[in-house]
Amino acid sequence: MLCIFHKSTDPYFNIATDEYIFKNIEEDCFMLWQNDNAIIVGKHQNTLSEINYDYVKSHGIHVVRRLSGGGAVYHDMGNLNFSFTKTVEGGKLIDFEKFTRPIVEVLQSLGVPAKFEGRNDITIDGKKISGNAEHIFKDKVLHHGTLLFSSEMKNVSEALKVNPLKFQDKAVKSVPKRVTNISEYLPQPLSIEEFTHKIMDYVVSTSDNCRMYEFTEEDLKKIGELRDKKYATYEWNYGYSPKYNFQKAIKSPGGIIEMNMDAENGIIRKVKIFGDFFHVHDIEEIERAIEGTPHNEKAIREKLSEFNLADYFSNITADDLVEAMF
């Protein structure tokens, strides 16, 4: 098995790395890696319904869709990620407990009362410290998980806090759970770097034919191409979302604005704006212009810039309309 300390903290590059290993490296692999501030959403989720858009925007949090299913998770530099890529012959492909067992054993050896619980979590005293997801293709499995070591809990909760009334769809929903940090349960303090090495040392010592591996220049080039063409694109991270209905009302200086939209594949298909505001021209022109636009702030602002909004909405700005759309 190849064992990899992945040095990148770029969320788009790192999620691309998981796919690259899964599809291009035949040997089994184990990788440890970290993402700078990011929300990683499951493959089948509606991205906008999983994130607190205003908080994510103001804090510069990256949003990336991964290859596997499951719920959305928040990553920062206090979180450690692990990935197993393995070919399974004649065995059970979906086996969360099997792949989390080495992690649980390391934690228990450090005096942390961790255990595998539920469908795909590692917990301490009933609080989640690790969520896990898997992607299967033929006889190969990609298993990856999070390890909350010293994450900023305020960001974890705020970045994923969404008003459930804004969206109506059939996408997979994240299930909120109480979470905690591993560092709070360690009898002896450890840095995240020391913790990372303890996990790698344990996996190497308990697995057959392990050897350390560093990506070649060719590997890095191909991962970079996958990052740019797929994982850093709006089409993958937002446009892949299933059909959904969006509704939000805000109070603006010009009155109440209620935005109602239908979207599919990340594209706004139908718009209806209600409220008690005053207008001069028929706002149906604005509604029709927005239809066919990606549910993306930059694209919407570009479309609104084609109009003198004061002719349509009294005392309502583009900022107000954008706020009502996210």
C-alpha positions as CSV (number, residue, x, y, z in Angstrom):
1,M,0.0,0.0,0.0
2,L,1.2,3.5,-0.9
3,C,1.2,5.9,2.1
4,I,1.0,9.7,1.3
5,F,1.4,12.8,3.3
6,H,-0.3,15.3,1.0
7,K,1.1,18.7,1.5
8,S,-1.4,20.8,-0.4
9,T,-4.1,22.7,1.6
10,D,-6.0,23.9,-1.5
11,P,-9.5,22.3,-1.2
12,Y,-10.1,22.1,-5.0
13,F,-6.7,20.5,-5.6
14,N,-7.2,18.1,-2.7
15,I,-10.6,16.8,-3.7
16,A,-9.2,16.4,-7.2
17,T,-6.4,14.3,-5.7
18,D,-8.8,11.8,-4.2
19,E,-10.3,11.2,-7.6
20,Y,-6.9,11.1,-9.3
21,I,-5.7,8.4,-7.0
22,F,-9.0,6.4,-7.2
23,K,-8.9,6.4,-11.0
24,N,-5.2,6.4,-11.9
25,I,-3.2,4.6,-9.2
26,E,-3.7,0.8,-9.2
27,E,-2.1,0.1,-5.9
28,D,-4.0,0.6,-2.6
29,C,-3.4,4.0,-1.1
30,F,-3.7,5.7,2.3
31,M,-3.4,9.5,2.4
32,L,-3.5,12.1,5.1
33,W,-4.3,15.7,4.2
34,Q,-5.7,19.0,5.3
35,N,-7.9,21.7,3.7
36,D,-7.9,25.4,4.4
37,N,-11.3,26.8,5.2
38,A,-13.8,24.9,3.0
39,I,-17.2,23.2,3.0
40,I,-17.2,19.9,1.2
41,V,-20.6,18.8,0.0
42,G,-21.7,15.3,-1.0
43,K,-22.1,14.5,-4.6
44,H,-25.9,14.4,-4.5
45,Q,-26.6,17.5,-2.4
46,N,-28.0,20.8,-3.4
47,T,-25.0,23.0,-2.6
48,L,-26.8,26.2,-1.8
49,S,-29.2,24.5,0.6
50,E,-26.3,23.2,2.6
51,I,-24.3,26.4,3.2
52,N,-24.9,29.6,5.0
53,Y,-24.2,31.7,1.9
54,D,-23.6,35.0,3.6
55,Y,-21.3,33.6,6.2
56,V,-19.4,31.6,3.7
57,K,-18.9,34.6,1.4
58,S,-17.9,37.0,4.2
59,H,-15.3,34.5,5.6
60,G,-13.8,33.4,2.3
61,I,-14.8,29.8,2.7
62,H,-14.3,27.6,-0.3
63,V,-17.1,25.3,-1.4
64,V,-16.3,22.0,-3.2
65,R,-18.4,19.1,-4.3
66,R,-16.7,15.7,-3.7
67,L,-17.0,12.4,-5.6
68,S,-18.7,10.5,-2.8
69,G,-22.2,10.8,-1.3
70,G,-23.2,11.7,2.2
71,G,-23.6,15.1,3.9
72,A,-21.7,18.4,4.0
73,V,-18.7,18.9,6.3
74,Y,-16.6,21.9,7.2
75,H,-12.8,21.7,7.0
76,D,-10.2,24.0,8.4
77,M,-6.6,23.6,9.5
78,G,-7.7,22.1,12.8
79,N,-9.3,19.2,10.9
80,L,-7.3,16.2,9.5
81,N,-8.6,14.2,6.6
82,F,-7.8,10.6,5.7
83,S,-8.4,8.6,2.6
84,F,-8.2,4.9,1.8
85,T,-8.4,3.7,-1.8
86,K,-8.6,0.0,-2.0
87,T,-9.4,-2.8,-4.4
88,V,-11.7,-5.4,-2.8
89,E,-11.9,-8.9,-4.2
90,G,-14.9,-10.9,-3.2
91,G,-15.5,-8.9,-0.1
92,K,-17.8,-6.3,1.3
93,L,-17.3,-3.0,-0.6
94,I,-19.3,-0.6,1.7
95,D,-17.7,-1.1,5.1
96,F,-17.3,2.1,7.1
97,E,-16.3,0.3,10.3
98,K,-13.4,-1.5,8.6
99,F,-11.8,1.7,7.3
100,T,-12.3,3.7,10.5
101,R,-11.0,0.9,12.7
102,P,-7.3,2.0,12.5
103,I,-8.3,5.6,13.4
104,V,-10.3,4.4,16.4
105,E,-7.4,2.2,17.6
106,V,-5.0,5.1,17.4
107,L,-7.4,7.4,19.3
108,Q,-7.9,4.7,22.0
109,S,-4.1,4.2,22.3
110,L,-3.9,7.9,23.1
111,G,-6.4,7.5,25.9
112,V,-9.3,9.0,23.9
113,P,-12.6,7.0,24.4
114,A,-13.5,7.0,20.7
115,K,-15.8,4.5,19.0
116,F,-17.5,3.8,15.7
117,E,-21.2,4.6,16.0
118,G,-24.2,4.8,13.7
119,R,-23.9,4.5,10.0
120,N,-20.6,6.3,9.4
121,D,-19.4,8.3,12.4
122,I,-16.6,8.1,15.0
123,T,-17.8,9.6,18.3
124,I,-16.6,10.5,21.7
125,D,-19.2,10.6,24.5
126,G,-21.9,10.6,21.8
127,K,-20.4,13.6,20.1
128,K,-19.2,13.4,16.5
129,I,-15.5,13.8,15.8
130,S,-15.4,12.1,12.4
131,G,-17.8,11.8,9.4
132,N,-17.1,9.3,6.6
133,A,-18.1,8.8,3.1
134,E,-17.4,6.2,0.3
135,H,-17.5,6.0,-3.4
136,I,-17.6,2.7,-5.2
137,F,-16.7,1.8,-8.8
138,K,-16.6,-1.9,-9.8
139,D,-14.3,-3.6,-7.3
140,K,-12.7,-0.4,-6.0
141,V,-13.6,1.8,-3.0
142,L,-12.6,5.3,-2.0
143,H,-13.2,5.9,1.7
144,H,-12.5,9.3,3.1
145,G,-13.2,10.8,6.5
146,T,-12.7,13.9,8.7
147,L,-11.1,14.1,12.1
148,L,-12.0,17.2,14.1
149,F,-8.8,17.8,16.1
150,S,-8.8,21.5,17.0
151,S,-11.3,23.0,14.6
152,E,-13.0,26.4,15.2
153,M,-16.4,25.2,16.3
154,K,-18.1,28.5,15.7
155,N,-17.2,28.2,12.0
156,V,-18.3,24.6,11.9
157,S,-21.8,25.5,13.1
158,E,-22.2,28.9,11.4
159,A,-21.0,27.9,7.9
160,L,-23.4,25.0,7.7
161,K,-26.4,26.8,9.4
162,V,-29.1,27.1,6.7
163,N,-32.7,28.2,7.0
164,P,-34.6,25.0,5.9
165,L,-37.6,27.1,4.7
166,K,-35.6,28.6,1.8
167,F,-35.3,25.4,-0.2
168,Q,-37.7,22.7,-1.3
169,D,-36.0,19.8,-3.1
170,K,-35.3,16.1,-3.0
171,A,-31.5,16.3,-2.5
172,V,-29.7,14.4,0.2
173,K,-29.8,16.5,3.4
174,S,-27.1,16.8,6.0
175,V,-28.2,15.7,9.5
176,P,-26.9,18.1,12.2
177,K,-25.1,16.4,15.0
178,R,-23.3,17.6,18.1
179,V,-19.6,17.7,17.4
180,T,-16.5,18.1,19.4
181,N,-12.7,18.2,19.1
182,I,-10.3,15.3,19.8
183,S,-7.8,17.7,21.4
184,E,-10.2,18.2,24.3
185,Y,-10.0,14.5,25.3
186,L,-6.3,13.9,25.1
187,P,-4.7,13.1,28.5
188,Q,-1.4,14.5,27.1
189,P,-1.5,17.5,24.7
190,L,-0.5,16.8,21.1
191,S,-0.1,19.1,18.1
192,I,-2.1,18.2,15.0
193,E,1.3,17.5,13.3
194,E,2.2,15.0,16.0
195,F,-1.3,13.5,15.8
196,T,-0.9,13.1,12.0
197,H,2.3,11.3,12.4
198,K,0.9,8.9,15.0
199,I,-1.9,7.9,12.6
200,M,0.5,7.4,9.7
201,D,3.0,5.4,11.8
202,Y,0.2,3.1,13.0
203,V,-1.2,2.5,9.6
204,V,2.3,1.7,8.2
205,S,3.0,-0.7,11.1
206,T,-0.2,-2.6,10.9
207,S,-0.6,-2.9,7.1
208,D,1.2,-5.1,4.7
209,N,3.8,-3.9,2.1
210,C,3.5,-0.2,3.0
211,R,5.8,2.3,1.4
212,M,5.8,6.1,1.4
213,Y,5.0,7.8,-1.8
214,E,5.4,11.3,-3.1
215,F,3.5,12.5,-6.2
216,T,5.6,12.9,-9.3
217,E,5.6,16.0,-11.4
218,E,3.3,14.2,-13.9
219,D,0.9,13.3,-11.1
220,L,0.7,16.9,-9.9
221,K,0.2,18.2,-13.4
222,K,-2.7,15.8,-14.0
223,I,-4.3,16.6,-10.6
224,G,-4.0,20.3,-11.4
225,E,-5.8,19.8,-14.7
226,L,-8.6,17.9,-13.0
227,R,-8.8,20.7,-10.4
228,D,-9.1,23.4,-12.9
229,K,-11.5,21.6,-15.4
230,K,-13.8,20.1,-12.8
231,Y,-13.4,20.8,-9.1
232,A,-12.9,24.6,-9.3
233,T,-15.8,25.1,-11.6
234,Y,-19.3,26.5,-10.8
235,E,-20.8,23.8,-13.0
236,W,-19.5,21.0,-10.7
237,N,-19.8,22.7,-7.3
238,Y,-23.2,24.3,-7.8
239,G,-24.6,23.4,-11.3
240,Y,-24.6,19.7,-10.5
241,S,-27.3,20.3,-7.9
242,P,-30.7,18.7,-8.5
243,K,-33.8,20.6,-9.3
244,Y,-35.0,22.8,-6.4
245,N,-37.4,25.7,-5.4
246,F,-36.1,28.7,-3.6
247,Q,-38.0,31.2,-1.5
248,K,-36.7,34.1,0.7
249,A,-38.1,37.3,1.9
250,I,-36.1,40.3,3.2
251,K,-36.9,43.8,4.4
252,S,-35.2,46.5,2.3
253,P,-35.3,50.3,2.5
254,G,-37.9,50.2,-0.3
255,G,-40.1,47.5,1.4
256,I,-40.4,43.8,1.6
257,I,-38.9,41.7,-1.3
258,E,-40.0,38.1,-1.6
259,M,-38.0,36.1,-4.1
260,N,-39.4,32.9,-5.6
261,M,-37.3,30.8,-8.0
262,D,-37.2,27.4,-9.6
263,A,-33.7,26.2,-10.5
264,E,-32.3,23.1,-12.3
265,N,-28.7,22.1,-12.7
266,G,-27.8,25.4,-11.1
267,I,-29.7,27.5,-13.6
268,I,-32.6,29.7,-12.6
269,R,-35.5,28.6,-14.8
270,K,-38.4,30.6,-13.3
271,V,-38.5,33.8,-11.2
272,K,-41.4,35.6,-9.5
273,I,-40.8,38.6,-7.3
274,F,-43.5,39.7,-4.7
275,G,-43.5,42.4,-2.1
276,D,-44.9,45.7,-0.9
277,F,-42.4,47.9,-2.7
278,F,-43.3,50.5,-5.3
279,H,-42.2,50.4,-8.9
280,V,-42.4,52.4,-12.2
281,H,-41.8,49.9,-15.0
282,D,-43.2,46.4,-15.0
283,I,-40.7,44.2,-13.0
284,E,-41.6,41.3,-15.3
285,E,-38.7,42.5,-17.5
286,I,-36.3,41.9,-14.6
287,E,-37.8,38.5,-13.8
288,R,-37.5,37.4,-17.5
289,A,-33.9,38.6,-17.7
290,I,-32.8,36.6,-14.6
291,E,-34.3,33.4,-16.0
292,G,-31.6,31.3,-17.7
293,T,-28.9,32.8,-15.5
294,P,-26.8,30.6,-13.1
295,H,-27.8,30.8,-9.5
296,N,-24.5,32.6,-8.9
297,E,-24.0,36.1,-7.5
298,K,-21.5,37.2,-10.1
299,A,-23.8,36.1,-13.0
300,I,-26.9,37.7,-11.4
301,R,-25.1,41.0,-10.8
302,E,-24.0,41.1,-14.4
303,K,-27.6,40.6,-15.5
304,L,-29.0,43.3,-13.2
305,S,-26.3,45.8,-14.3
306,E,-28.0,45.9,-17.7
307,F,-30.9,47.8,-16.1
308,N,-31.4,51.1,-14.4
309,L,-33.0,49.5,-11.3
310,A,-34.4,52.8,-10.1
311,D,-36.8,52.6,-13.0
312,Y,-38.2,49.3,-11.7
313,F,-37.8,49.4,-7.9
314,S,-38.2,52.4,-5.7
315,N,-35.4,52.6,-3.2
316,I,-34.2,49.0,-3.8
317,T,-30.7,48.3,-5.0
318,A,-28.9,45.4,-6.7
319,D,-27.5,44.5,-3.3
320,D,-31.0,44.1,-1.9
321,L,-32.1,41.9,-4.8
322,V,-29.0,39.7,-4.5
323,E,-29.5,39.4,-0.8
324,A,-33.1,38.1,-1.5
325,M,-31.7,35.4,-3.9
326,F,-29.3,33.6,-1.5
